[in-house]
Amino acid sequence: MKRIVAALLAALPLAVAAQTQLKVKMFPGAQSLPVLAAAKEGLFARQGLAVEVLFTVNSDEQRNGLAKGEFQIAQAAVDNAVAMVELAGEDVVIVTGGDSSMNEFFVQPEVRSYADLKGMTLLVDAPNTAYALQLKKILLVNGLKEGADYKVHPIGGTALRLRGMKENKDYKGAMLNLPFALDAKASGLKSMGRAIDLIGPYQANGTFVLRKWGQANRELLERYIAGVIEGTRWVMSPTNKDAAVGILAERLKVSREVAAQSWELMTDPKFGVAPDARFDMAGFRNVLALRAEIEGGWGGRAPAPERYVDLSYYDGAMKRLGK
């Protein structure tokens, strides 16, 4: 018996060492739940990974950190990956989908129409990527042009945008996603509608990495994606609702009631998390079209999406899972 115990103890450090360390950086929000769940429920460990989840305050910090190698993987609206390529000259590649942003456009309660936003200030993360472009498109459709009719103020991620609107009534609007959208409604802020209803399909949260790192670590990246897929399945399963709500409440510092409401919306197939973290190509084409139209990129004509996306890693992960 002593020999058996000794053998088990001797093997323990080897088991720990076998887990490859990875760092992933993402925004706090409902969209982070599949990764948080995969880390907490041992789904990454099943793939031989020890994943450290880091939260970012804004996309500039996240993009700069990925470029510098401060972490290996980014989870965020994939238009940030496009911006890294086009604005910073970094060679990154998108390898999974995740969701359609779960965004709503919120305004101060006294705003009755889009015309009331003329001459006002609205909050964004970075002014030239992702949800800022969603916001600009929504306003453009309703007759308002940036600079001429309104201005944007870059304040940071969704939590900071919500806090900014609650603390300063001069900030008249912002794009907000779960669970912050629920807080916004409870605080009296007014929703002008969901982003996908206002501007159509949109590929938002996804996984992206430096292309060279992905090529040099294909097997490792496939294992990470397999964990994300399993984490997504785990989160979407009604049998795991209570545990998923607990993770969301603990990590995002919200009430269980808000976390539960978020889970219900996240699992709405028309609005929430994409099954198996699938990539929405139609939504991504819209992402590129928005950048071309709003920012004037590529002479106003969006390039082929394959320039930024490589789903072979995702396909490899699905094979690992036997699907």
Buried (B, 14 or more C-beta within 10 A) or exposed (E): EEEEEEEEEEEEEEEEEEBBEBBBBBBBBBBBBBBBBBBBBEBBBEBBBBBEBEBBBBBBBBBBBBBEEEBBBBBBBBBBBBBBBBBEEBEBBBBBBBBBBBBBBBBBEEBEEBEBBEEBBBBBBBBBBBBBBBBBBBBBEBEBEBEEBBEBBBBBBBBBBBBBBBEBEEBBBBBBBBBBBBBBBEEEBBEBEBBBEBBBBBBBBBBBBBBEBBEEBEEBBBBBBBBBBBBBBBBBEEEBBEBBBBBBBEBBEBEEEBBBBBBEBBBEEEBBBBEBBBBBBEBBBBBBBBBBBBBEBEEEEBBEBEEBBBBEBBEBBBEBBEE
